[in-house]
């Protein structure tokens, strides 16, 4: 039946706030960015002579201390200059005036998503100490002594109303003991809290500003890695792969969308002219963890969860190498991370001790090419593919293992990710950035060996897994793929003040494949009066499309005492059913982003911010799968076979006395109870040969495994 198109308003949040900001160090608390993209930073400044007059027409040269590339601009009539779309790293700024004035600053650090703003005072051709610290990182590209000329004062980025943190990860871990996880970095930002650990897709997600953990967006080198099936969690990279990590908790400009809570943007490490190798190894022994107390089903002391014999251990080794393939032009960075994780725990009420182990390594690679100064190509690839094997060992009422594993669960998650990016500065006032990326995520959870049905019982007074049951999971073999196209441009104009226009478009094509069913075809449950059966099957491929346009103007007025950030974003969302029919369409979700900053004393050290914004969320593809798919769920109730009664059962197993089973381990059933007949003959209770057809054939399962 053809479904009509559903038009609906997506979830939105409108926020307004007022705040204040001041300059900070390697953890940059608000302001996080002024019109900067996901992966770049900028340097802006003003240069004057010792008499305080602007050095109009001064030549300003920028050179990377790590990769050697350079750019040159000319200071304007007011002495102002800017370098846009810069990769993270350390830079040297040299300024030469027409009368011989000179500034040399070898210690300018650029962090992604942040504008570094300075006021320089040039000296008349003499060398002298700068008022400001020159760090050893400044000479990362060449080494030797540091000679600094002129005076420098770092000032607030007046054009930013964004709140959050910009973190230089490498410098942070040298000074602050933090968990080496994504959530460990996010929780450094004010207004963030740990989320519920019970979500399967993300056990350590974070809530931003009171929003749910399913309302955030996550980016790595400009690629959206958010889990678009459920919106919970994202594709991860190892901690050692991070160079900078930007946490945006509010006030984001129009280029950011598809989130209501917060946005994170990570930039991975790159190579430099220096060849470097190293290793970082972490070990977390089980004896270093405290265990939760045992839990009980009732006041009689019947165990529910036995935790006193839990085991949790992991070892991760990170081996990296980086350097120049062609000095000043082509660089590489590679990371290989062998991992060992083991976790054992016991569910007495579930009837099993679970022993899980994973040894899948992580690997990542980044190439940076600078064919000519001002133009840059970047390629990033990483794999967070991971396979976890879990054995199910039966236990008694005390949680003691009573036999060998009844089956092994294979859980494969993650996948390969690819990013290609171009950034080009064509003039002092125009920069263009293009990005293409792919984010893959596998969702395979299958059982090895013969698929035995799941057996449950309520005859012991609580729901338990009966002996002889198959592994109690719903096997699935799904995968998600996101394909991203993005273009952004920056234009600087002087007209009734200074304008920085940023505008762009991005397109995300989302694909999900689903194939889920019950182990051994059905779940059987013994109750006092009948045997209940449940059947579930969901297969198919689904698509969604998301497109956005935006424009933002950062407008400086009144001799830079006031900045207005005026932005507008338009989001469009489309979701398609299993037949390829568009059943959700949300057009023209207009989202204004309006901010203002005022320099209170005119010294650029103290400012007041105000911001109003509206945000929208798309519909996750899990809705396509459940609402627009071919999902089948059916429950039937059967009488016990002749001579069998639910009132007479084994007090240890919860299985009725005399209950028979077929060769596949399924219980023999009596007649179907009134009102429980299945209208579909292909799903009704059938002989074992018919039931096996509901399982995915092994050859098809193999093809699905290989297709990714």
FENVEN-V304293 format. One record per backbone hydrogen bond with DSSP energy under -0.5 kcal/mol. CO is the residue of the C=O (numbers start at 1). NH is the residue of the N-H. E is the energy in kcal/mol with one decimal. If there is no record, write none. Layout:
co-><CO CO>
nh-><NH NH>
e-><E E>
This chain:
co-><5 6 6 11 13 15 17 19 21 26 26 27 27 28 33 40 41 42 43 44 45 46 47 48 49 53 54 55 58 58 59 59 60 61 62 63 64 66 69 71 73 75 76 79 80 81 83 86 89 90 90 91 92 93 94 95 96 97 101 102 103 104 104 105 107 108 110 111 114 114 115 116 117 118 119 120 121 123 123 130 133 135 136 137 139 139 145 146 149 151 153 155 156 157 162 162 163 163 164 165 165 166 167 167 168 169 170 171 172 172 176 179 181 182 182 183 185 186 189 191 193 196 199 205 207 207 208 212 213 215 215 217 218 218 219 220 223 223 225 226 227 228 229 231 233 238 238 239 241 243 243 244 244 245 245 246 246 247 247 248 250 253 262 263 264 265 266 267 267 274 276 278 280 282 283 284 285 286 295 295 298 302 302 304 304 305 305 306 307 311 313 314 315 316 317 318 319 320 321 322 323 326 326 329 330 330 331 332 333 334 335 336 337 338 340 341 342 343 344 345 346 346 347 347 349 351 352 352 353 353 354 354 355 356 357 358 362 363 364 365 366 367 368 369 372 374 375 376 377 378 379 380 381 382 383 386 388 389 390 391 391 392 393 394 394 396 397 400 404 407 408 409 409 410 410 411 411 412 413 414 415 416 417 418 419 420 421 422 423 424 424 427 429 430 430 431 432 433 434 435 436 437 438 439 441 442 443 444 445 446 450 453 454 455 456 457 458 462 464 464 466 471 473 473 475 476 478 479 480 481 482 483 484 485 486 487 488 489 490 491 493 493 497 498 499 499 500 501 502 503 504 505 506 507 508 508 509 510 511 512 513 514 515 516 518 519 520 521 522 522 523 524 525 525 526 530 530 531 532 533 534 535 536 537 538 540 542 543 544 545 546 547 548 549 550 551 552 553 553 554 554 555 556 557 557 558 561 562 563 564 564 565 565 566 567 568 569 570 571 572 573 574 575 575 577 581 581 583 584 585 585 586 588 589 591 592 593 593 594 595 596 597 598 598 604 606 606 607 608 609 610 611 612 613 615 616 617 618 620 620 621 622 623 623 624 628 632 634 636 637 638 639 641 645 647 648 649 650 655 656 660 662 664 666 671 673 679 680 680 687 687 688 690 691 692 697 698 699 700 701 702 703 704>
nh-><7 8 585 617 615 613 611 609 607 28 168 25 29 166 162 113 86 116 83 118 81 120 55 122 52 49 56 58 60 75 61 96 73 94 71 92 68 273 64 62 60 57 79 47 76 45 43 41 110 65 66 108 63 105 61 103 59 100 97 123 95 106 149 93 109 91 89 114 42 116 117 44 155 46 153 48 151 102 125 132 135 138 139 140 142 143 147 148 104 121 119 117 158 160 31 32 249 250 30 167 247 28 169 245 172 173 174 175 175 176 178 181 185 185 186 187 188 189 192 209 207 199 202 195 193 209 211 215 233 260 261 264 225 226 266 223 220 225 235 228 231 621 622 233 227 241 242 242 269 169 170 243 267 167 247 248 265 165 249 263 163 256 217 248 219 246 221 243 244 272 322 320 318 316 285 314 288 289 304 305 301 297 298 348 349 295 307 346 310 344 342 284 340 282 319 280 336 278 334 276 332 329 330 370 325 326 368 323 366 321 364 319 362 317 315 358 313 356 311 354 306 348 351 352 465 395 347 354 355 393 345 356 391 343 389 341 337 383 335 381 333 379 331 377 375 425 372 423 369 421 367 419 365 417 363 413 411 357 409 355 393 406 353 402 403 399 303 396 394 392 448 390 411 412 446 388 413 444 386 442 384 440 382 438 380 436 378 434 376 426 432 430 492 426 427 490 424 488 422 486 420 484 418 482 480 414 478 412 476 410 452 470 524 466 526 464 461 460 457 466 469 473 475 519 517 445 443 513 441 511 439 509 437 507 435 505 433 503 431 501 495 499 495 556 493 501 554 491 552 489 550 487 548 485 510 546 483 544 481 542 479 540 477 538 521 454 522 536 454 524 534 456 527 532 458 527 532 638 525 636 523 634 518 632 516 514 512 576 510 574 508 572 506 570 504 568 502 555 566 500 556 564 498 561 562 561 599 557 597 555 566 567 595 553 593 551 591 549 589 547 586 545 583 584 580 577 583 6 575 8 587 573 590 571 569 614 567 595 612 565 610 563 600 608 156 600 601 21 598 19 596 17 594 15 13 258 11 620 623 624 625 626 627 628 628 578 537 535 533 673 531 670 644 648 649 657 651 654 650 659 668 665 453 662 639 676 681 683 684 690 691 692 693 694 695 701 702 703 704 705 706 707 708>
e-><-0.6 -0.5 -2.1 -2.0 -2.1 -2.5 -2.2 -3.8 -0.8 -0.7 -1.6 -0.5 -1.1 -1.0 -0.6 -3.5 -3.0 -2.8 -2.8 -2.0 -2.3 -3.1 -2.2 -3.0 -2.2 -2.6 -1.6 -1.6 -0.6 -2.8 -0.6 -2.3 -2.6 -2.7 -2.2 -2.7 -1.1 -3.0 -2.8 -3.3 -2.9 -1.7 -2.1 -2.2 -2.6 -2.3 -2.2 -2.5 -3.0 -2.5 -0.6 -2.4 -2.0 -3.3 -3.2 -2.3 -2.5 -1.5 -2.5 -1.8 -2.8 -0.5 -2.0 -3.1 -0.6 -2.8 -2.0 -1.7 -1.7 -0.5 -0.7 -2.5 -2.1 -1.3 -1.8 -2.1 -2.1 -2.3 -2.5 -1.3 -0.6 -1.8 -1.6 -2.0 -0.6 -2.9 -0.5 -0.5 -2.2 -2.4 -2.3 -0.5 -1.2 -1.5 -0.6 -1.2 -2.3 -1.2 -2.7 -0.5 -3.3 -2.6 -1.0 -2.4 -2.3 -2.3 -0.7 -0.6 -1.7 -2.8 -1.0 -1.9 -1.2 -0.6 -2.2 -2.5 -1.4 -2.1 -1.1 -3.1 -3.5 -0.8 -0.8 -2.9 -2.3 -0.5 -2.4 -1.3 -0.6 -2.0 -3.5 -2.1 -2.9 -0.6 -2.9 -2.3 -2.2 -0.6 -2.1 -0.9 -2.0 -1.9 -1.7 -0.6 -2.5 -1.7 -0.5 -1.3 -1.8 -1.5 -0.8 -0.5 -2.4 -2.5 -0.5 -0.5 -2.4 -2.2 -0.6 -2.2 -2.5 -1.6 -1.9 -3.4 -1.9 -2.6 -3.1 -3.3 -1.5 -0.6 -2.7 -2.3 -2.5 -2.5 -0.6 -1.7 -1.3 -1.8 -2.9 -1.3 -1.2 -3.3 -0.6 -0.9 -1.9 -2.3 -0.7 -0.9 -1.5 -2.7 -2.8 -2.9 -2.6 -2.9 -0.6 -2.1 -2.6 -1.8 -2.7 -2.8 -2.5 -2.5 -2.8 -2.8 -2.5 -1.7 -2.0 -2.0 -2.5 -1.9 -2.4 -2.8 -2.5 -2.2 -2.5 -2.4 -2.5 -3.1 -2.2 -3.0 -1.3 -0.6 -1.1 -1.7 -0.8 -1.4 -2.6 -0.5 -0.5 -2.4 -1.9 -0.6 -2.3 -2.3 -2.6 -2.5 -3.4 -2.4 -2.6 -2.6 -1.9 -2.3 -2.6 -2.9 -2.1 -2.9 -0.6 -2.4 -3.1 -2.6 -2.7 -2.4 -3.0 -2.6 -1.0 -2.8 -2.9 -2.2 -3.1 -1.9 -0.7 -2.7 -2.7 -2.7 -0.8 -2.0 -0.5 -2.0 -0.6 -1.6 -2.6 -2.4 -0.6 -0.6 -2.3 -3.0 -0.5 -2.6 -3.2 -3.1 -2.2 -1.2 -1.7 -2.7 -2.4 -2.6 -2.5 -2.7 -2.8 -0.7 -2.7 -0.7 -1.8 -1.5 -1.5 -2.6 -2.9 -2.7 -2.7 -2.3 -3.1 -2.9 -2.4 -2.7 -3.0 -0.9 -2.8 -2.8 -2.1 -3.2 -0.9 -2.2 -2.9 -1.9 -2.6 -2.4 -1.5 -0.5 -2.2 -0.6 -1.5 -2.4 -0.7 -1.2 -2.2 -3.3 -3.2 -2.6 -2.5 -2.4 -2.5 -2.5 -1.9 -2.8 -2.6 -2.1 -2.9 -2.0 -2.0 -3.1 -0.7 -3.3 -2.3 -2.9 -2.2 -0.5 -2.2 -2.9 -2.5 -2.6 -2.1 -2.4 -2.2 -2.3 -0.6 -2.5 -2.2 -2.2 -2.6 -2.9 -1.4 -1.9 -1.6 -2.1 -2.0 -0.8 -1.0 -0.6 -1.3 -0.5 -1.6 -2.8 -0.5 -2.6 -2.4 -2.1 -0.5 -2.7 -2.4 -2.5 -1.7 -2.3 -0.8 -2.7 -2.6 -2.8 -2.4 -2.6 -3.0 -2.3 -3.1 -2.5 -2.1 -2.9 -1.9 -2.4 -2.8 -0.7 -2.6 -1.7 -0.6 -2.6 -1.3 -1.1 -2.0 -1.1 -3.2 -3.2 -2.5 -3.0 -0.7 -0.6 -2.9 -2.3 -2.4 -1.9 -3.1 -1.9 -2.6 -2.3 -2.8 -2.6 -2.0 -1.5 -1.7 -2.6 -0.6 -1.4 -2.4 -0.6 -0.6 -2.2 -1.6 -1.5 -1.6 -1.5 -2.4 -0.5 -3.0 -3.1 -2.1 -2.6 -0.9 -1.8 -2.9 -1.5 -0.5 -0.9 -2.1 -1.5 -2.6 -1.9 -3.2 -2.7 -1.8 -0.5 -0.5 -0.6 -1.8 -0.5 -2.1 -2.4 -3.0 -1.1 -1.0 -2.8 -2.2 -2.7 -3.1 -2.9 -2.8 -2.4 -2.1 -1.2 -0.6 -2.1 -0.5 -2.8 -2.4 -1.7 -2.6 -1.8 -0.7 -2.7 -3.0 -1.8 -0.7 -1.4 -1.0 -1.1 -1.9 -2.0 -1.1 -1.9 -1.1 -2.6 -2.3 -1.9 -2.4 -2.0 -1.9 -1.7 -0.7>
